[in-house]
Amino acid sequence: MEGNPQESSPAPAAPQKDLLLFGKYSCSDVVVRDGGLAKYINLDPTVVPHSDGRHSGRWFGKAKLNIVERLINNMMRTEVFTGKKMKAYRTTQKAFDVIAKKTNKNPIQVLVEALENAAPREEITRLQFGGISVPKAVDVAPSRRLDIALRNVTKGAIQSSFKNTKPIHECLADELILASKNDMNSFSITKKEEAERVASSAR
């Protein structure tokens, strides 16, 4: 005698929950409009942006890191945050909360827009002709564009926190918001415009 087919059929799989960054922010609706950077801006969903260095030492391994983790790692470039991953992590988390409150937008989207605006497209290199050094304008590789943008965003945030009553997380939030609006008051946008202006004169 055959059993009840309803009893033998497997139970339906539970719906996959979207992993929220810091338990609050979704990466699924974030749009990267810059086609050159899209390959290197990793938006894989994660709750805690920490890979424990599993991609270090591999060619282009940093492209596999979540973009928020790369922001946290770049915060550790200076003596204030060197080796202090949890301090940089908490600073970024608080900065995202400030961005969400001020802009009513997904902070990950604001971060992506800031990096797109702060990534230079041209820079100069030096060519040697005999004993003469001549500047020459060159296109910037997408991976390097993203590296420069991340470096300038975090550098600008840390510099603006010196001799300032604002805490570092508010300085980081302000830098990201200004850069996402392409505002010249942003340190990273100023650096990008300066690099492109010098490259334009060296064509």
N, C-alpha and C positions, 0 to 999 in steps of 0.2 A: 504494500500500500504506500502510495507516494505521500510524502509529507506536504504540509502547507507551504506553497512557494513563498508566501510572505514571511514565513519564519526562517527559511534558508537564505533569503537574499541578504547581502551585506548591508549594514547600516550606512546611511548617507554620510559622506565626509563633512566634518564641521567646516563652515566657511573660514577661509584664511583671513586672519586679522591683519590690517595694515600696521606695520611697525612704525611707531611714532618716535621721532627724535626727541630725546629728553622726556619722552612720554607725552608730548604735546603737539609736535609739528610733523606734518606728513610731507614726504618727498614726492609722492605720486603726482601731485598737481603742479610741480615746479617745471617751468619751461625755460630751456636754454635757447636763446635766439641767435647767438653767435655760432655759426656752423663750425668754425675752426676750433673753438673751445669745447664744443659739445662732446668730443671724443675723450677729453681729459677731465671734464667735470663729472665726477662719479656721484650719482644720486641714489645709490642702492639703499633701500630702507634699512635703518638700524636704530636701536634704542640708545645704545652707548657708543659714541664714535671713538672707539679705541681698538686698534687691530693688533696691539702688542708687537709691532715691528715685524710682522710676518712677511711683508713685502720689501723690506729693506735689503739692499744689495742686489736687487734685480733691475734689469734695464726697464725703465718706464714703470717700475713697480709702484711708484707714488700715484700713477694714474688709476690704480685700483683702490686707493684709499678714498673713503667718503670725503667730500669737499669740506665738510665741517671739521673733520679730524685734521685735515691739512691746515685749516685756519688755526686750530688749537696748537698744532705743532709749530706753526710760524710765530705764535705768541711767545714761544720759548726761545726766541733768537737772542734776546737781550739778557743782561745780568739780572733784571728784575724777576724774570720767569724761568731762568735757566734751570733745567732739571725738575721744575715744579709743575708736573703735568696736571695734578688735581687743581692747583691754583688757576692755571690757564683754562682748565675745563669749566670750573665754576664761573670764571669771568665771562667766558663765551656763553654759558647758559643764561647768566643774568643779562648779558647784552641782548640776547635773543628775546628775552621777556620784555626788555625796554623797547626794542624795535616793534614787537607785536602791539604793545600798548600805544606807541606813538603813531604808527602808520596803519594799524588795522590790516596788515598784510602778513603773509607767511614770511617769517624771518629768513628762511632758506631761499625764497625767491628774491628777497632784498639782497642777500649775500651774492647770489648769482648775477643779478643786475649790476651790483657794485663791481664785481670782478670783470664783467664784460666791458664796463665803461673804463676801468682802470688799467686794462691790458693794452700796452702800446703795440702798434702795428709796425713801427719802424724804429731803428736805432742805428748807431754808427759803429763802424769797426775801423781799425787803423791799418793802412797799407804802407809798407815800406818800399820806397823807391830810392835805392842807394842809401844815402844818409838822411833822406827826407821822409817824414811820417805824414801821410795824407789821410784825412778822414773820408770815409765812404759810407753812404747810406745803404742799409741792408734790411730786408724783411725779417721779422722776428718769428721764429718757430712757435706754433701754438702752445706747446708745452712750456716754453720759456716765457711766453706772454702771461700764462697763468701763474707761473712762479713769481714773476716780477710784480704782478697785481697783488698776490697774497702778501708778498714781502712789504710792499709799500702801504697796504691797508693796515697791517699790524704795526709797522714802524710808525705810521702817522698817529695811530691810536695811543701808542705808548709815549710818544713824544708830547702829544697834547695833554697827557695826564701829569707831566712835570709842572710844578709851580701852579697847580690848578686845584681848586676845591672839589672838582668833580671826581668821583671814583673811576677807576680804570674801565669798568664795564660800561659806564655811560659814555666815556670817550670812544670806546670801540663801537658802540651803537651809533653815536653821532657820525663817526667816520664812515660806517657802512651806509647810513641813510643818505649822507651827502654824496657819496660816490655813486649810489644807485640813481641819484637825480642828476648826475654829471655836473655837480656844483663845483666851481673853482675854489671854494673854501675848503674842499677836501684835499688833504695832503697827497693822496694817491693820484687824484685827477691832475693836480698841479705837476707832479713828477712825470706823468704820462705826456702831458702837453709839452713840457720842457724837452723830453726826449724826442718827441716827434718834430718839434720845431728845429732842434739842432740837426736832426737827420734830414729835414727838408732843405736846410741850407747847405748840406753836404752832398746833395745829389749831383 
